[in-house]
Amino acid sequence: MAELDIRTKSCLVTGATGGIGSATARVLGRERARLVLTDRDQAALDALADALRAEGAEVLLARAADLTDPAAVRRLADEVHATHGSVDVVLNVAGISAWGTIETLTEDHWRRMLDVNLMGPVHVLSAFVPPMIAAGRGGHVVNVASAAALFGLPWHAAYSASKFGLRGVSEVLRFDLRRHRIGVSLVCPGAVATPLVDSLEVAGVDRSAPSVRRIEERFLRHAVSPEHAAEAIVGGVRRRRYWVYTSRDVRLAHLAQRWLPWAYSAAMRLLNRQLVRAVAQATGERR
């Protein structure tokens, strides 16, 4: 497919008030896209919409919706389609994260990961993509997954279940939607310095322990800014790329996983040992 001209395209951004979502909305606004924004907090959405309009962006609608509620997503879609017609680009950015071992993760952790990170995007795709197909203008779908959709990162089982699921959906739609001239991008960010890092739940672990804080500081040293991630996402949409990486380390690790499986396996074992050691030290520090 030919490159996509973002100018004047209507773009739905979920998780719009979060780090990557907000930055992506700003990049799209500078590219003269027409924005439809959604998140859970209407006041935060209104503030973002006002700021974007002050920067010269065109915001068609900023409406709160719970993406885990299919009826709420359908109401949002109905409002958008009744007023502005079908959108051209759907960007599933919203997501949450929680880590833990199989002993510490509860069924609620698993359910929340799947509801928000997998079923949320599914509800959005189901409500917005069929009208894109019917409109016959082509378009693009972006699903923001994670490096955890590629690798067996330690303590990521519930999070990876949701993100591997989103990767599977994207892989199928990549081919299903091609005949409609609708491209698909699967975004696999590594470390990104967003508020999600501060709110991350690690089940059964005291995050204030010095050994755990050192792990987090090491993570943040490799983190890119939300703006850097957003530029990569919008660039991937423009160039119709399926795989979109926001940092070089994830791209190289993905190559190593495929072509140097022994190195990938060694790296995952090392990461696991480091995390287990940090948690053991944290337990001792509490005592």
C-alpha positions, -999 to +999 in steps of 0.1 A: +000+000+000+011+035-007+021+059+021-007+074+040-011+112+040-022+120+076-033+155+067-071+160+071-075+123+081-098+117+111-080+098+138-094+081+169-070+080+198-078+059+229-060+065+261-056+101+249-048+117+282-020+093+290+017+096+282+019+080+248-017+088+239-014+125+247+019+127+228+004+109+198-025+132+197-002+162+197+019+148+169-012+140+148-025+175+155+007+190+142+003+169+111-031+185+106-051+153+113-086+157+127-088+142+162-113+121+180-101+116+216-113+093+243-102+082+278-119+076+311-118+112+326-139+138+308-123+167+327-088+156+316-100+151+280-115+186+280-082+201+292-063+182+265-087+192+238-084+229+248-046+226+248-045+210+214-069+236+199-047+263+214-018+247+194-038+248+162-050+212+161-086+203+150-104+183+177-136+169+164-147+153+196-133+145+231-156+121+249-150+099+279-158+062+275-150+030+294-135+008+267-142-023+287-179-016+283-190-025+247-222-005+250-202+026+260-179+021+230-208+017+207-224+049+220-191+067+213-190+053+178-226+062+171-219+098+181-188+100+160-204+084+129-236+105+132-216+138+134-184+132+114-188+099+095-164+070+097-128+076+110-098+070+088-073+059+115-080+040+147-052+041+173-057+017+203-033+033+228-051+028+261-036+001+284-027-008+320+000-030+335+006-052+365+034-076+372+038-106+395+046-143+398+020-170+393+019-172+431+011-135+436-011-126+406-048-129+415-076-137+391-085-100+393-051-091+379-056-115+350-091-103+343-082-066+344-053-071+320-075-089+295-105-066+299-085-034+293-056-044+271-073-070+249-111-066+250-109-028+251-092-027+217-115-054+204-146-033+214-130-003+196-122-023+165-156-039+164-174-005+166-151+016+143-136-007+117-167-020+099-178+016+091-143+022+078-147-008+055-182+004+044-169+039+036-144+024+011-117+050+017-091+027+031-074+037+063-052+024+091-054+006+124-028+009+152-026-015+181-001-005+208+011-037+223+044-040+242+078-056+242+059-081+264+040-091+233+073-104+219+094-117+248+090-139+279+098-111+303+099-121+339+068-116+360+048-104+330+025-134+325-009-116+329+003-085+310+018-107+283-013-127+279-032-095+270-005-081+248+002-114+230-036-116+224-035-081+208-006-092+187-026-121+174-056-099+166-032-076+147-016-104+128-049-116+114-063-081+107-030-073+089-042-097+061-079-096+065-081-058+060-056-055+032-082-060+005-100-030+020-069-009+017-067-007+055-032-011+069-023-024+104+005-014+127+016-034+158+035-011+181+059-028+205+073-002+229+101-010+253+107+013+282+088+046+279+089+072+307+052+077+313+031+080+345+023+043+340+057+036+354+049+053+387+015+036+390+027+001+380+016-026+404+040-054+412+019-080+431+035-090+464+064-066+462+073-035+482+082-010+454+098+014+479+125-011+488+160+002+476+167-030+456+135-026+437+140+011+432+174+003+416+157-020+391+132+008+383+160+033+379+178+010+355+146+006+335+142+044+333+178+049+321+167+030+289+133+047+286+124+069+257+101+099+260+064+096+251+071+122+224+098+099+209+073+069+210+046+091+194+068+101+165+076+065+159+039+055+159+029+083+135+058+076+112+048+039+112+013+049+102+025+072+074+048+045+060+022+017+066+046-004+086+033-035+105+061-038+130+067-004+148+094-002+175+098+028+196+134+020+206+164+003+190+169-022+219+135-038+213+141-041+175+175-057+181+161-081+208+134-091+184+160-099+157+180-119+183+149-138+194+145-150+158+180-155+146+200-160+179+176-180+201+203-191+225+212-154+232+175-145+237+171-175+261+202-165+281+190-128+283+155-139+297+171-162+323+194-133+334+166-109+337+146-134+357+175-140+381+181-102+385+144-096+394+142-126+418+174-113+435+161-078+439+128-090+454+147-113+478+168-083+489+137-063+493+122-089+516+154-089+537+153-051+538+118-051+552+129-074+580 
